Amino acid sequence: MADKETAALRDALCGTKFVYIAASFAALGGLLFGYDTGVISGALIFIKREFGLTTVAEEIVVSGVLLGATLGAIVGGKAADLFGRRRVLLVTAAIFGIGALASAMAPSPTVLIVSRVVLGLAIGLASTNVPVYLSEVAPPQARGWVVSLFQLAVTVGIVVAYLTDYAFAGVEGWRWMLGLAVAPALVFGTGMFFLPETPRWLIRGGHHEVAHRVLVRIRDLGDVNVEIEEIKASLAQQTEGGHWTDLLRRQVRPALVVGLGLAVFQQITGINTVIYYAPKILQTAGFNSASGAILATVGVGVVNVGMTIIAMFLVDRAGRRPLLLVGIAGMIITLGVLGLSFRISNPSGQLAWIAVICLMGYVASFAISLGPIFWLLIAEIYPLKIRGLAEGTAATFNWASNLIVSLTFLTLVEKLGASSTF
């Protein structure tokens, strides 16, 4: 163990440079997360044509990733505690690459669905472990922006996916759309190979000498004993952590209801149906070509990135409650207008652009409210003793709700119509 860690450290950068290097490679993990969830939106149009998919089959192709992500989120924390953050992220990079390659080469819908479940496993592992890795290696003064970078990278990955979809739409190159994720997966894996294990995990496992060498290198300091003692004290508190039954105690129950309620509510508002199905929504609204619908979707993705950046600055200044109220009001208005617009006849094609504006407004409203604030609140409302259990439970509910909504969206549109669904 010590020899492997020492070998990795020989090539790792130190001090401030290390923070930037670690943040960059972690951003790749977030980018892969965003890319592999967003790329299906444009690819689905051409996958349906090639395989002759039914509506239900389309939903399963999209939702396979979410099933895998739910499983990955459930096992991700335990796996990282047992084997280390770095090792789990190395495996995550390999799964990203294998899943992307298998999806691109899929000869049938069944193989494609299985490949996307595998890909989802990597997404679930990344969502639980990249932020933890970052928070454990970054110095306290840089921890906030370094961890926030992961969420920003997810939104950038979605935009990159939409741009890739547009680039290959002209040749119906859905296999290229899915397969190009192999390249960043290789870079992500290479980066994690040269980065060290987190000092916190090393101390937890009794590898105190290696942890000391890691901290000296990444902090670029000679004396790191104070931080080591702080980590030990924190771990001692965690050892006294709660059990599942503690989540049901009367004094915890209100926070549990709020956390799980927000987890479900964030998804049933339909945000990820926009991420996964935006081109199909826009085609329903009047875009005649797949390329045109995908290009308009790029604009929606860019708004998502921009508003995520704004939210990073506003969330601690404006407060959680005002942002939630404003954002939810914006989501209600934009979805209402979008639903009404589908009831209007569309002889001039203006409905298509009304739909684009509504989707942009909806995504912007989500990005400053339920998007970031859900994750902040579940990290703040629980007692320290059960925080890890509660956050993991909320994340699982969130992924499961995402899966249910994505598995039923196209069927609802088919049975009820776009207007009633929105």
N, C-alpha and C positions, 0 to 999 in steps of 0.2 A: 504493500500500500504506500509506504513512505517513499520508496524508490520511484514509483509511478508519479506520485505527486511532485517530487523533486524534479523529475524530468520535465514535467509540464511547466513547472515554474521557471526553468532555465530560459524558456522562450517567451514567457509572459512579460508584458510590460508592467511598469510599476507606477505608483503614485497617481497623479492626475491623468496621465496618459492611459493608465489601466482603466480608469473609469470610462473614458471615451471609447476605448476598444471594447470593453464589456458591453456598454450601452449599444454600440453599433451592431455587435453580433446578436444581442438580445432583440434589437429592432428587426433583424432578419427573421427571428422566430415569430415576432408579431406580424411581419409582412407576409410570411408563409401562411399564417393563420388567416389573415384577411384575403390573400390571393385565393386560397383553396376554398374558402366559403363564397367568394364573390364570382369566381370564374365560371361557375356553372350557369349563371344567369344568361350569358350570351351563348355558351356552348349548347345549352339545352335545346335551343331552336333547331340546331343542326343534328343533334343526337336523336331528337324526335323524328326528323325526316329520314335519317339513315336506318333506324331500327323500327320505325313505325309504332312508336310508343303510344299507349293509351294515356288518358289523363292520370289515372292512378299510378301507372308505371313511371310517368314523369315525376310525380310527387315522391315516389320511392327512390328514384335516382338522386333527386335533390336531398332527400332526408337521410340517406344512408350515412352521409358525413355526420349528421347530428346524432344518430344512434351511436356511432363510434366515439364522437366527442363526449357524449354522456358517460359512456363506459370509461373513457380516458380520464375524465374529471373525477370519477369515483375512485379509481385506483392510483391516480397520479400522485397524490400527497403521500400515501402509504409507501409507494414504490420509491419516492425520493427520500423518505425517512430511512428506508432499509438500505438502499444502494447508493445514495448520494445524488445531489441535484445535477452535478456535471454528467455522471454516467447516464442518468435518465434522459437528459437533454441530448446526449450523443445518440442514444437509441431513438429518441424522438426525431432527430434529423434523418436517421436511416429510414424510419417509417414514412416520413414525409416524402423522401425520394422514391421509395418502393411503391407507395400508394399512387404518386403522381405518374410514374412510369407505367404501372399496371393499368391505371385508368386510361391513359393515352393509347395503350395497345389492346384494350378490351375488344374481343371479337363478338361479344354478345351483351345484351342488357344485364344478364345475371352476373357476368364477370365484372362489368362496370360497377354494379351496385356493391358487390363484395369489395372491390378495390376502393370505393369511396367510403365504405365502413372502416377499412384499414386507415385510410387518410384521416378520417374523423378521429380515430384513436390518437394520432399524432397531434391533432388540433386540441383535443382535450388535455393531453399531457402538457402541451405548450402553454395552454391557458392557465394551468395550475402551477407550473414550475418555473417558467421564465420570470414572472414578476417576483417569485420567492427568491430565485437565484440573484436577481438584481438587488433586491432589498438586503440580502445578506452579504454581498460583496461591496456594495457602494458605501462610502463614508456617510455619516449622518447628515452632513450639510448638503450632500448631493442626492440623497435618497429619493426625495420627492420628484425631482424632474427626471431622474433616471427611470423610475418605475412608471411615471406618466408616459414616457416615451414609448413604452410597449403598446398602450392603447392607441396612441397616435399612429404607430407603425401598422396596426391592424387596419385602420381606415385608409392609410396610404396603400396597403396591399390590395384593398378592394378596388381602388382607383386603377392601380397597375393591372389588375385582372380585367377590368372593363376596357382599358386601352388595348390590352392583348386581344380580347374578344373582337374589338373593332378592327384591329390590324389583320386578323385572319378571317373576318366575316365574309370578305369578298370571295374567298376560295372554300368557304364552308369548312375551315380547318379546325374543327373542334378538338381533334387529337393533339394538335400543336398547342391549342389553348391550355389543355390540361397538362400536357407533358413538359412545358417550359418551367414548371415549378421545380423540376429536378435540379436545375442550376443553382438557385438560391439555397436549396436543401443541402447541396454539396458544400457550399461556402459556409453555411450555418454549422454543419458538422465539423468542418475543418477548424473553424474558429473555436468551437467548444472543446476540441481536442487539445488546443494549446492554452485554454483558460484553466485556472485552478479550481479545485473544489472549494466550497464556501467554508470559511473558518468556523462558522456556527455548527455545520454538520460534522466537521472534523472533531471539534471539542465534544460534541454530543456522543461521538463514537469512541472517545478516549484517545484520539490521535493529537495530543497536545503539542508535541514538538513540530509536527507538520503544520498545524494551525498557526503556531507562532511564526514559522518561516513564511507562510502564506501572507499573514498580516504585515510582517516587516516589508515584504516585497510590494504588496498592492497599496499599502499606505505610504511607502517610501519613508518609514520612520524606524529609528533604532529601538525605541521603547514603546511596545504595544501592550504592556501588561495591564494597563487600566482597561483597555477595550476587552481584553481576554477575561478579566474579572467581571466586567459588565455582561458579557455573553454567558458566563457561568451562572451568574445570578438570575439572568432571564431564563435560562434552561431549567434552573432549580424551580422557578415558579411554574414553568410549563409542565414539569414532572408531576406537579400537584394538580394537573388539569382535571377537567370534569369528564363525566361519562354521558352516554346517550340519554340516560334517564334524566339527567340534569336539565336537558332542553325542555322537559315537560313540567318542570317545577313552576309553581304559581307565579313567583316573582319574575320568571324569565318568559312566561307564556306570551305576554303582550309584545315583547320584542320579537319573539319567534313568529307571531302572526304577522307583524309588520314586515319582517324580513322575507318570509316566504310569500306573503301577499305581493310585495314589490317584485319578487323574482318572477312570479307568474304574470303579474300585470304588465311588466316591462315587455314580455313577449306577446301577450294576447293583443296588445295594441297593434301588432302586425309589422313591426319594424323590419324583421328579417324576411318577410315576404317581399318587401321592396328590394332588399339586397339580392335575394335569390331569383325573383321573378320580374324585376323591373322592365326588361325588354318585352316580355309577354304582355305585361300590363299596358305598355305604351303601344304595342301592336293592336291590342283591343281598342285603345283610344283613338286609333287612326293612322299610326305610322305604317306605311305600306311595305317598306323594306326592312329587313333584319338589321342591315348596317345603320340605317337612320335611327332605329329604336335603340341600338346599342350605343351609338354616339351620344344620344340624348341622355342615356344612363350614365355616361362618363361625367356629364355635368352634375348629375345628382351626387355622384361619388365625390367630386371636387368640393361641393357644398358641405358634404359630411366631414371632409378633412378640415376645411376652413373653420367650421363651427366647433369642431373638436378642439382645435387650437384656442379659439376664443373661450370655450368652456374651461380649459385648463387655467386661464387667468381669472375667470369670473367666479368660479365655484367657491373660493375662499374669501372673495371680496363682497359678492352680492348675497351670499348665504344660500343654503340648500332649499329652504322653503319657497322663497320668491322665485328662484329659477324653476323649481318643480311646477309651481302654479302657472307661470308664464309659458313654460314649455308644453305642459299638458293642454292648456287652452289653445295654443297654436296647433297642436296635433289634432284636437277635436275639430277646429275650424277647417284646416286643410283637408282632412279626411272627409268632412261633411261636404265641402265644395266639390271634391273629387267624385264622391258618390252621386251628388246631384248632377254633375256634368255628364255622367254616363246615361242619364235619362233624357238628355237633350239631343235632338237630331243634329247630325254633323255634316251638313252638305258642303261646308267650306273648309273642313279639315282643322278648324280652330280648336276642337276638343283635344287634339293631340298635344298642343302647346299648353292648354289649360292643365292637362294631366301632368306635364313636365313641371310647370310652376308649382302645382300642388304637392307633387312628390318632393321637390326641392324644399318647400316650406315645411313639410312634414318631417323630413330628415333633419333639417336645421333645428326644428323645435325639439326633436328627440335628443339631438347631440348636445344640447345645453341643459337638458333636464334628466330624463330617465336614464339616458346612456351612462353618464359618469356618476350621477348621484346615487343610483342603486348600489353600486359597488362601494362607494364611500360610506353610505349609511350602514350597510351590513358589517363594515369594519369598525363602526363606531358605537353601535347600539347594544352590543352584547358585552357581558362581563368577561374580563380577560380569561378567566378559568375555562370558559366554554367557547371562546371566540372561534377557535379553529374548527371545532365541530359544527358550529352554527353557520359559519361562512361556507364550509363544504356542503352542508345540507342545502343552503340557499342556492349555491352554484348548480347543484344537481337538479333542483326544481326548475331553475332557469333553463338549463339545457333540455330537460324533458318537455317543458312548455314550448320551447322553440321547435322541438321535434313534432309535437302534436299540431301546432299551427301550420308548419310547413307541409305536413302530411295531408292536410285537409283544405288548403287554400284554393288550389285549382278546382277541386271538386265543388267547393262552395260557389265559386264563380260560375261553374258549369250549371249547377242546379238552381242557384238563386239569382244569378246575374251579377255583373261587376258592381252595379249601383248598390244593391242590397248588401253585398259582401263588405264594401267599404263603409 
